[in-house]
Amino acid sequence: MFQPEEYPANAIISITGRANFANILWKSLKPEVERPSSSRSRILLDLQEETIRIMISASDVTALRSALNSYLRWVKSITDVLDKASNG
């Protein structure tokens, strides 16, 4: 469960698109959330229809920046793959 009070540095990324797009993002990012690479941050995904929220809580600003960069890169990669697949 996302509890920002556990850590002092917090961010929420909301991405809205077609319901299928949000669902694909959620399924693609879920393994990263289930097996975090660092104990310095915690991530929670929330999917509601056409919007996915990535909630990050970190022990410090450096850990928050690192987690944000990772998740934003993964979102960009997933988006690029989906764009290429839909455009043939």
Secondary structure, DSSP 8 states (H G I E B T S, - for coil): ---GGGSSEEEEEEEE--HHHHHHHHHHHHHHHHS-S-TTEEEEEEEETTEEEEEEEESSHHHHHHHHHHHHHHHHHHHHHHHHHHH-
